[in-house]
Amino acid sequence: MEKNKIEKVKEEFEKEPNSVEMHINRIPTHAHSSFKELANELFAGDYGMTLTYLIWREDLRSEFYQEYSRLEARIDELEKELSNMKDFVSNKLGNKDEEDKGSINTIG
């Protein structure tokens, strides 16, 4: 299965042999190291082929977007919970204020 994806990348490169130069800044050290390792392991250090390979890895992209969607849904849930907690505290404080006002107006 992995071999088919590599062959697909090679075919794509052969279709469009023109290349451009690209510089990337602000790459985390671990990502840079992992990218270089992958390039050396699969493509004899060819960064262009490695980048193309990663772009064509639809399974990685779909996994990323699935995780992103899951995290987005979880954030929405937490925001609702926080809102409910704020409402609860606000109501409790509001009721406490009303009780305090009532006790001021009554004697004994």
ChimeraX attribute file (.defattr): number of C-alpha atoms within 10 A of each C-alpha:
attribute: neighborCount
match mode: 1-to-1
recipient: residues
	/A:1	5
	/A:2	6
	/A:3	7
	/A:4	9
	/A:5	15
	/A:6	20
	/A:7	12
	/A:8	14
	/A:9	20
	/A:10	15
	/A:11	11
	/A:12	15
	/A:13	16
	/A:14	10
	/A:15	9
	/A:16	8
	/A:17	8
	/A:18	7
	/A:19	8
	/A:20	6
	/A:21	5
	/A:22	6
	/A:23	4
	/A:24	5
	/A:25	5
	/A:26	6
	/A:27	9
	/A:28	8
	/A:29	9
	/A:30	9
	/A:31	10
	/A:32	12
	/A:33	12
	/A:34	11
	/A:35	17
	/A:36	17
	/A:37	14
	/A:38	18
	/A:39	19
	/A:40	14
	/A:41	12
	/A:42	13
	/A:43	17
	/A:44	13
	/A:45	15
	/A:46	14
	/A:47	15
	/A:48	16
	/A:49	19
	/A:50	22
	/A:51	15
	/A:52	16
	/A:53	22
	/A:54	18
	/A:55	12
	/A:56	16
	/A:57	14
	/A:58	12
	/A:59	10
	/A:60	12
	/A:61	13
	/A:62	11
	/A:63	11
	/A:64	12
	/A:65	12
	/A:66	12
	/A:67	12
	/A:68	12
	/A:69	12
	/A:70	12
	/A:71	12
	/A:72	12
	/A:73	12
	/A:74	12
	/A:75	12
	/A:76	12
	/A:77	12
	/A:78	12
	/A:79	12
	/A:80	12
	/A:81	12
	/A:82	12
	/A:83	12
	/A:84	12
	/A:85	12
	/A:86	12
	/A:87	12
	/A:88	12
	/A:89	12
	/A:90	12
	/A:91	12
	/A:92	12
	/A:93	12
	/A:94	12
	/A:95	12
	/A:96	12
	/A:97	12
	/A:98	12
	/A:99	11
	/A:100	11
	/A:101	11
	/A:102	11
	/A:103	11
	/A:104	9
	/A:105	7
	/A:106	7
	/A:107	6
	/A:108	3
